[in-house]
Amino acid sequence: MKQIKYSLIMISLCILTSCYTVRLRSVNGTPQPDPFSDRDDYYRGMAVVEIDTVINMKLTSKDFTYLIKESDNCESGKLNIVEYRNTFGGVLLSAITFGRKRKVKIKYVCEKP
């Protein structure tokens, strides 16, 4: 009975420590506004672009580059806020596929043009 209890505690600690969010924000510039946004979180009144995808990488590649261009979503092509979220499911997918597939959740706000 003690072993089951300790195992459950260790599994829950692993799950909780593998979930985190990193947010980077520029000191210069202002975020691109979105007057029609109805968000109540940190991004209230900002035009947020959300990406939730799985990246396929080769075993030999060490990094991945996602290009952000000038478009309707990002008029200036410059970033003001970037948020990267890591979840337990993403860590599990990466571990099972030996790092070839990575689940990515990114939110970013462009600078005002």
PLY file of the C-alpha trace (Angstrom):
ply
format ascii 1.0
element vertex 113
property float x
property float y
property float z
element edge 112
property int vertex1
property int vertex2
end_header
0.00 0.00 0.00
2.89 2.37 0.80
4.52 1.69 -2.56
1.35 2.62 -4.43
1.04 5.84 -2.44
4.66 6.83 -3.10
4.33 5.92 -6.77
1.25 8.13 -7.15
3.03 11.01 -5.41
6.06 10.67 -7.69
3.91 10.50 -10.85
1.90 13.58 -9.83
5.12 15.49 -9.07
6.49 14.60 -12.52
3.26 15.75 -14.18
3.19 19.05 -12.29
6.84 19.92 -12.85
6.72 19.20 -16.57
4.00 21.82 -17.24
5.24 25.39 -17.49
4.78 28.63 -19.42
7.47 31.10 -20.47
6.47 34.60 -21.60
8.93 37.03 -23.20
7.95 40.67 -23.66
9.77 43.53 -25.34
10.30 46.72 -23.34
10.22 48.86 -26.48
7.18 49.14 -28.71
3.48 48.68 -28.09
1.40 45.57 -28.75
-0.91 45.46 -31.75
-4.40 46.30 -30.40
-7.58 44.38 -31.12
-10.64 46.39 -30.08
-12.97 43.44 -30.78
-11.11 41.08 -28.44
-13.22 39.74 -25.58
-10.40 38.09 -23.62
-10.17 38.48 -19.84
-6.62 37.19 -19.40
-3.18 38.80 -19.76
-3.79 39.48 -23.46
-6.92 41.64 -22.97
-7.25 44.12 -25.85
-4.35 42.65 -27.85
-4.36 40.87 -31.22
-3.12 37.41 -30.24
-2.03 34.73 -32.72
-2.13 31.18 -31.33
-0.24 28.23 -32.80
-0.95 24.70 -31.58
0.86 22.16 -33.73
3.24 19.20 -33.76
6.71 19.79 -35.22
8.46 16.92 -37.00
12.24 16.98 -36.70
15.04 14.67 -37.73
17.19 13.03 -35.06
20.25 14.86 -36.37
18.73 18.37 -36.28
19.32 20.39 -33.13
16.95 23.30 -33.65
13.83 24.38 -35.48
12.99 27.81 -36.88
9.45 29.08 -37.34
9.34 32.14 -39.58
6.89 34.97 -38.88
6.27 37.17 -41.88
4.30 40.31 -42.52
0.69 39.19 -42.99
-2.84 39.96 -41.88
-2.07 38.39 -38.52
1.14 40.35 -38.06
1.16 43.61 -40.00
4.59 44.80 -38.84
6.35 41.41 -38.80
7.88 42.34 -35.41
7.09 40.53 -32.18
6.20 42.25 -28.92
5.15 39.28 -26.75
5.94 35.58 -27.19
4.57 32.85 -24.91
5.71 29.23 -25.06
3.77 26.57 -23.18
5.07 23.11 -22.37
2.70 20.38 -21.17
3.06 16.85 -19.88
1.55 15.52 -23.12
4.22 17.36 -25.11
6.99 15.93 -22.94
5.53 12.42 -23.31
5.25 12.73 -27.10
8.86 13.91 -27.32
10.07 11.07 -25.08
8.14 8.36 -26.94
9.34 9.54 -30.38
12.92 10.17 -29.13
12.61 13.90 -29.82
11.45 13.59 -33.43
7.98 15.02 -32.75
7.35 17.93 -30.43
4.03 19.43 -29.48
4.22 23.22 -29.53
1.77 25.75 -28.08
2.79 29.32 -28.85
0.97 32.62 -28.46
2.43 35.82 -29.84
1.44 39.46 -30.17
2.97 41.61 -32.88
4.11 45.19 -32.44
1.90 48.01 -33.53
2.94 49.17 -37.03
0 1
1 2
2 3
3 4
4 5
5 6
6 7
7 8
8 9
9 10
10 11
11 12
12 13
13 14
14 15
15 16
16 17
17 18
18 19
19 20
20 21
21 22
22 23
23 24
24 25
25 26
26 27
27 28
28 29
29 30
30 31
31 32
32 33
33 34
34 35
35 36
36 37
37 38
38 39
39 40
40 41
41 42
42 43
43 44
44 45
45 46
46 47
47 48
48 49
49 50
50 51
51 52
52 53
53 54
54 55
55 56
56 57
57 58
58 59
59 60
60 61
61 62
62 63
63 64
64 65
65 66
66 67
67 68
68 69
69 70
70 71
71 72
72 73
73 74
74 75
75 76
76 77
77 78
78 79
79 80
80 81
81 82
82 83
83 84
84 85
85 86
86 87
87 88
88 89
89 90
90 91
91 92
92 93
93 94
94 95
95 96
96 97
97 98
98 99
99 100
100 101
101 102
102 103
103 104
104 105
105 106
106 107
107 108
108 109
109 110
110 111
111 112
